[in-house]
Every structure is written in C-alpha cells, then in structure tokens.
Amino acid sequence: MRVRPRLWIVPVLTVLVAVAAALPAFSRPGSGPAHRAGATAPAKAGDARQPVARDVVLAVHGGAGTALRGETTDPRKEKAYREGLADALKAGRRVLRGGGDSVAAVEAAVRVLEDNELFNAGRGAVFTEDAGHELDASIMRGSDLAAGAVAGVRSVRNPVSAARLVMEKTKHVMLAGEGADDFAARNGLPTVTQDYYWTQRRWDELVKAKESTKGPKAEKTTKGGKGTGAAAEEITGTVGAVAVDRGGDLAAATSTGGMTNKMAGRVGDSPVVGAGTYAKNGTVAASATGHGEVFIRGAATAALSHLIEFGGRDVASAAYEVVVGRLPRLGGTGGVIALDHEGTFAAPHSSEGMVYGYLTEDGDIVTRLFPDESSSDG
C-alpha cells in the first residue's frame, strides 16, 4: 500500500510551537494585552523593575497621585514637601543612630508626617462625607509578625502610636472607633478635638468633591484618598515608613485620613495587615498608598512578601509585579515602598507619581516628588 507523505505535519507543528510560545504571556500575571490595556504605567515604568537604591535603612512615602510636577509646582510648595519628607527621615535616623529598633524608627518617621498638614494623615486628614475626620493606621514588626492597628479613630493625635500600643499592650491586632480612642487615651497618648484636623485646604477639597457629585454628569469620589475634579489636584492618600535596623529586623507602618468625602465608617487598606502594611524578616517591609479597596482585595503587601518567599523573586520585581502588574487589573492604582533586610529599596507605582524619600546607611537623604524623578532608575 502506498504511504502518503505527511506534509501536513510541518504546518501543524509550526502552529503548536507558536501557541506554546504564546501561553506563558497569557498565564504570567501582569502580562498580555489585557494587562497593557488596563494598567497605567508609571513614568519610566521599565526602570521600576529595578531597585531605586541599595544600602537603605529607612524610607517614607507621602502618597501617590499626579499633581506635583516640576514645571508647574510652586518652589515654596516643593520645598515644603521635600522638607516634610526629610524631617520624617531625620526623626527615624535619630532613632536608629541612638540604637533604637526599626519599629521605633518607623513610628517616629510617621508621627512627623502625621503632624504635617501637607499629608493626608493626622493633622492633614481629609474630611468624610459628614464633614468629620476618621483616621486609620497600622504598624508591624518583622521579627515575629506582631502587628497593631486602629481604624476610624477621631481624637488620637498620632494614630500610628495608638497602633503600636495595640500591638504591644493587647492580645488583639486591631481596635476601631470609640474603643480605640478610649484605649489610646487611657494609655497616655495625646488626644485632640476634631477641629485639630481642620484645614482650609482639606475643607475646599470636600466642597469640590461634593459639587462634583451633583447634576447629571456627577462623578463618584475616587478611592485612595483623592476626590474628583479639582479635588484630585493634590497628592493625597497615605503616609508610611519602612526600616531595617542594625540587627536586620524589618518594620513597616502606615497612616491615613482616608479619602475625601468617604462614607462615615469606611476603612481602607492602611490599617489592614497584608494590604496596606506588612513586614517579615527575610522578605520585605512594605507600606502602600493608593486605591485602598483594591489593595485590600489584592492583599497587596502580603502578596509582595509571598512572591519573595515562595516565588524566589527579589524585592524590586516582586513589588513591581504586585503594584503595576496585578492591582490595576482590579481597577485601581497606587504605589508601594518596599525594603528588604539587605537594604535594597524599591518604590514602584502605577499612578503617575508618588512622593517618597529614603535614608542610606551613610546618612544621605534623598527625596523624590515629581513623576520624572520618582521612577526607579536609582
């Protein structure tokens, strides 16, 4: 019997090889056409796969957004932001140089940011829909995964310190509302009335956010600390810090006033361990800023740690994968500061910009405000 030449095998094999080559692109998180269409890449996004710097002992962030630009930002405003970040880094530096641990360093740094009305935490907190202030914060220790958090507090001057008290003086991880306020006061933390948080800037943002919700073309208030329209013209969101001390122990802390015109009682990612804050020796200390609901749904900072621990990823590629590769597909943007025990520091963001700064082992302080300098090109 005559055997036919099997010429059909060649084109079939060609197709199979092409399909096999394409499969990884669709199976890898954060790749493929769907990801490219849904994500907003940061400035020089390709650089964000690499560390920003090495030999870093402390880093802080002051929120993510698009407002600050080198060509349009008033020099006085630029100076105020840079000094605010530098003051926080100096506070943490004093702790570390004095022999303090990483937990004390991140608390000290965040307290400075909470006391600065430029940032949406503590003194500069945004308004809720009922013109009040409800603040959230968390802190985590990498050596034993101890953590503490407060949510919806209304009278604590420095929520990050209340979070540390929860971690160290209770068997719980999070306290909320009036109970958290009372606990902080009983333990000697300074308390304030609601008018302490009032600033004209935040009030104007609330008014603009409410105006934008009126009429047939009303827009919803955006998540992650930003209002809509004119109210979104400022860097807002969250503050945070990460540190590694002489013993190699990691710590992270995050604090926020939430988002402008948020529902009373809303809690974002900042006090949620594994979403807005995470620290584990051997993997990473991370603090996030952005669309809080998305960071919760994506378990952002825990996912970052897991990619390092179980996926063998380095801190920069893991942070980029979570913030740029995954979270935008859930419908939100933002950024993260991430530090490992060797001092490798990453700061990827899917928002156009992110305000942050870092301190090196040699004592050098670097601050980055504008999109063209906040990419991870070192």
N, C-alpha and C positions, 0 to 999 in steps of 0.2 A: 504493500500500500504506500502510496506516495505521501510523504510528510511535507506539510506546508511550512514554508519559512515563517517563523514567528516574529515578523517585523513589528507587530503591534506592541511587543514588549518594550521597545525603546521609548516611544512617547508616553506609555503608561508609567514607566519608571521615572521619566522626567517629571511628570506631574506629581507623583508621590514624593519625590525629593523636594520639590518646591513647596508642597503642603507641609512636609515635616519641618522644613526650614522656617516656615511662617508660624507654626504652632507656638514656639516659645514667646514670640512677640505678643500673642494674644493671651497667653497664660501668665506671663510675668505681670505682677501688679504694677500699675503706673505706666504701662506702655500701650502702644497701639493707637489707632485713630480715635477711638472713643475717649481715651485719656487726653490726647492732644487737643481735642475739641473742647473738653470740659474744664481743663485746668488753665489757670492764669499763671504763667511762669514769672518768677522774679527777674529783676534786672540781672543780666549775665547768668541765667539760670544754670548753664552748664558748669560754671565755676562753683556753684553751691554743692556739688557732689564732693568737693574737696574741703578740708578744714579751713577755717578762717585764720587760725593761728595755733601755735603749739606753746607749751610751757605756760599755759594759762592757769591761774589759781582761783580766779573769781570772774564771773561775768554777770551782767544785768541787762534787762530789757525794759523798755518803756512803752511798748505797744506796737502794733502793726497798722499800716494804712498807706495813704498816698499823698498826704497833704504837704509834707515838708520837701521842698525842692530847692536846690542850691541857687537857682536863678531867680526865685521869687520870694524866698523866705527872708524876712527882715533880719539883719545881722544881730539885732538885740535878742530876737527870739531864738536864733541859732545858738547864740552864746548862752542863753538861759537853759536850753535843753542840754547842751554839752556840759555845762557846769552841774546841772542836776544829776546827770549820769555819773560824772566824775566824783561828785560828793558822795554818792552811794558807794562807788568803788573804793573811795578813800576810807569810808566808815568800815567796810569789810576788811580792807587792808590793815587797819589798826588792830582789828581783832586777830587776824592771822599772824601778824608780826608780834603780837603780845602773847602768842602761844594758844590762842583760842581755837576752838574746833570749827569745822565747816558749818555746823548748824548755827552757831553764834554769828558766823560771818554773813550767812545769807539773811538771817534775821536783821542784823544791823543794816545791811545794804537796803533791804526792802523797807525798813522803817523810814529811812531817809527819803525814799521815793514816795511813801505814803504821806509824809509831811510836806511834800512839794505839790502845790496845786496845779502844776503843769500836767501831772499824770493822773490817770483815772484810777485812783486808789486812795483811801484815806481822805485827806484834806481836799483833793481834787475830784472826788467821786461824782459821777453823773447822777441825774435825777431819774427816779422811777416815774411811771405814768401818773401817780398820785402826788407828785412833787416831793417825794421823800428820798431818803438815801438808805440803801441796804447793801452792806459790804460783805465780801467773801474773801477767804484766804486759806492757805494750807502750807504745811512745811513737812519735809520728810528727811529722815536720816538713813543714809545708805548702808551703814554698818549692820543694822538689824531690821531694816524696813519699818521702823517705828514711824508713825505719822500722826499729825493732828490737823484739824481743820475747823473753821467756823463758817457759817453761812447765814446770810440775812441779818447780820448784826447792825444795830442802829445807833449805838452810843460808845463803841470802843474806838479810841483814837488810833490805835495801831492794831488792826486785826491780825497781822502776822504774829504778833506777840501772844495774842489770845490763842492762836492756832498752836503755838509752841507749848503753851500751858496745857492745852488739851492733850497733847502728845505726852507730856512729862508728868502730869498730875492726875490723869484719869485713866480708866481702862477702856475708854472709847476712842474713836478716831474723829468723829465729827459731832459738834454741837451746833444747834441752829436757833435763830431768833432770840426771843427774850431769855431763854435759858442760857444761851451762850453769852449774852450781855451780862446777865447776873453773875455767871461764873467768873467772867473776866474781872468784874468789879470786886467780887469777894476775894479775889487773889491779888488785888492791889494795882491792877492796870489803870492808867488814867482814863477817865470817861469824859465824854463831851455831850452837848446837846446837838440836835440836828442842825442848828444854824452854823455850827462849826464847819460843816461840809459845804455850806452855801458859797458859791462863787458866781459872779456875773456871767462869766464865760459859759459855765455849765447850764445856767438858767436860760441863756439865749439859745443854747443847743436844744433844750427841752421845748421851748416855744417854737423853734423852727421845725422840730420833729413833729409836733402836734399839728402845725399848719400844713405840713406835707401829707397828713393823713386825711385832710378834708377835700371834698369835691370828688368828681368822677374819676380824676386821674391820681387819686391818692395812692401813695406808696407805703408799704409796710416798713416799720422800723427795722433797720438791718441788725443782724446779730453781732456779737463780739465787741460791743461797746460803742458802735457807731450808729448815729442817726442817719436819716436820709437827706438828700439835697444839701443845703448849706450846712446842716448839722454834721455832715460827714466830712467837712473840710479840715478836720483836725486829726492828728494822731491820737487815737483813743484805744481803749481795750483793757490792758492789763499791765502790771509790772511784775517782775520776777528776778530771781537770782539763783545762780548755781555756783558751787565752790568745791574745791578739794583741798584738804589741809595737809599738814606735814606727815600725818600718819597714813595718808592715802584714802581717808574716808571722804565720801561724797555726801552732799546735801543739796536740796533744792527747796525753794519757796516761791509762792505766787500770791498776788493780792490784787483785788479789783473792786471797782464800784459797779461793775456790770455793764449794761448797755442803756443808752439814753432812751427814756420812755418805755422801759421794760415793764412787764406786768409786776405788780407787787407780789412778792413771794417767789419770783423767778430765781433760780440758782443755775449758774453756768458751770463751766469746767474748772474754774480756778480752785475751788475747794475740793475737787474730786480727785482723789489719788488714782493715778493711772490715766487720767485725762489731761488735766492742766499741770499736774506736778508728779514727778517720780524721781526716786534716787535709789540706786542699788550699787553697792561696791562691786567692782568687776565689770559693770556695764556702763551706766550713764547716770548723770544728774541732769534733769531736763525741766524747763519751765516754758509753758506755751502761752501764746496770745493769739486771739482771732475769734472766729465764729464758734462760740462756746458749745452750742448744741452739737455741732459737727465733731468737735474734739472729744466730746463725751461718747458719741455714737461710734467713733473710730478708735476709742481707747488709746488716744494718740501717744502719750508719753510711755505707757506700758508697752504698746506695740513697738515703739522705738527700742526699748530695752530688750524685748524679746527677739527682735531682729539681730541684735548684737549677741545675745546669749545663745540662742538656738539656731540662728541663721548664719553665724560666723561673719557678720557684717562689721565694718568699722563704724565709728560714731557718725562720721560725716555722711556716708552713703545711707546709713540707716535713717538718720534724721531727714535727709532729702527724700527718701522713699516714702516716708510717712506724710510729710508736710506737703510735698509737691506731687508725689506720685499717687497718693491714696485719698487724702482728705478732700481735695477739690471735686472728686467724683461723688462725694456725699453732699456737695452743694455749698461748701464754704472755704474760705481762705484764711491765712494767718501765718504764723511763724513759730519757731522754737529756738531757744538757746540750749545747747547740749554740750556737756563736758564729761570726758572720761577721766579715770584715775591717773593717767599719764599726762594730763594737761592738754589733751587735744580738744580743740573747741570748734564747734560748728554752729551756724546760725542761718539755716535755710528759711525761706519764706515764699509762700505762693501769693501773698499780697505784693503790691508793687514795692513797698518799702517796709522796713522795720527799724525802730530806734533801739540801739543797743550799744554796749561798751564792754570792755574787758580789761583785766589786770594781769600782767605777766608775772612770772616768778621773780624777775629782776626789778619789779616795781613800776614798769611802764604802764600807762593808762592810755587806752585808745577808745575813742567814741565815734560812732557812725550814725548819721541821721538820714542822709539823702539816698534815694534809690541807686544812684551811680556809685556810691561808696559802700552800700550795705550788702553788695553781693559778696560771695565767699571767695574772693580772689586773693585773700591774705594781704 
